């Protein structure tokens, strides 16, 4: 089962969550938008499933091995001898 995600604070989430693509981002202290996001996820099964699956797919790309490979590739592109 996939889970849709609501994140509070754009700065904390902007590298990982794309609003309404793989999660929902709410501004700090905006309880009305938080309430609306919860209600939308509660009643909109297709939306909840879509962003939940997109979030899971993105998260699966964030493994330690993939991170190390990307850093190594970047270092090689920069011509560092590693």
C-alpha positions as CSV (number, residue, x, y, z in Angstrom):
1,X,0.0,0.0,0.0
2,X,1.3,3.4,-0.9
3,X,1.0,6.5,1.3
4,X,0.4,10.0,0.1
5,X,2.5,12.6,1.9
6,X,1.8,16.0,3.3
7,X,4.9,18.0,4.1
8,X,5.0,21.3,6.1
9,X,7.5,23.8,4.9
10,X,8.8,24.4,1.3
11,X,12.4,24.7,2.3
12,X,12.5,21.3,4.0
13,X,10.8,19.5,1.1
14,X,11.7,21.3,-2.1
15,X,14.4,18.8,-3.1
16,X,12.2,15.8,-2.5
17,X,8.6,16.7,-2.9
18,X,7.0,18.3,-6.0
19,X,3.7,19.8,-4.9
20,X,0.8,17.7,-6.1
21,X,3.1,15.4,-8.1
22,X,4.6,13.2,-5.4
23,X,3.2,14.9,-2.3
24,X,1.6,18.0,-1.0
25,X,3.5,20.9,0.5
26,X,1.8,23.2,3.0
27,X,3.2,26.4,4.3
28,X,3.9,26.8,8.0
29,X,1.0,27.9,10.1
30,X,-1.5,27.4,7.3
31,X,-4.0,25.2,9.1
32,X,-6.7,25.9,6.5
33,X,-4.6,24.5,3.6
34,X,-3.6,21.5,5.8
35,X,-7.3,20.8,6.5
36,X,-8.1,21.0,2.8
37,X,-5.2,18.7,1.8
38,X,-6.3,16.1,4.4
39,X,-9.9,16.2,3.1
40,X,-8.8,16.0,-0.5
41,X,-6.6,13.0,0.2
42,X,-9.4,11.4,2.2
43,X,-12.0,11.7,-0.5
44,X,-10.0,11.6,-3.8
45,X,-8.8,8.0,-4.1
46,X,-7.2,8.5,-7.5
47,X,-5.2,11.6,-6.5
48,X,-4.1,9.9,-3.3
49,X,-3.0,6.8,-5.1
50,X,-1.3,8.8,-7.9
51,X,0.9,10.9,-5.6
52,X,1.5,8.1,-3.3
53,X,2.9,5.9,-6.1
54,X,4.9,8.8,-7.5
55,X,6.4,9.4,-4.0
56,X,7.3,5.8,-3.6
57,X,9.0,5.7,-7.0
58,X,11.0,8.8,-6.2
59,X,12.0,7.5,-2.8
60,X,13.2,4.2,-4.3
61,X,15.7,6.2,-6.3
62,X,17.3,7.6,-3.1
63,X,19.4,4.6,-2.2
64,X,22.9,4.9,-0.7
65,X,24.4,3.0,-3.6
66,X,22.8,5.3,-6.2
67,X,24.0,8.3,-4.2
68,X,27.6,7.1,-4.1
69,X,27.5,6.3,-7.9
70,X,26.2,9.8,-8.7
71,X,28.9,11.5,-6.5
72,X,31.6,9.3,-8.1
73,X,30.3,10.2,-11.6
74,X,30.2,13.9,-10.7
75,X,33.8,13.8,-9.4
76,X,34.9,12.1,-12.6
77,X,33.2,14.7,-14.7
78,X,35.0,17.4,-12.7
79,X,38.2,15.4,-13.4
80,X,39.0,14.7,-9.8
81,X,41.1,11.6,-9.3
82,X,39.2,9.3,-7.0
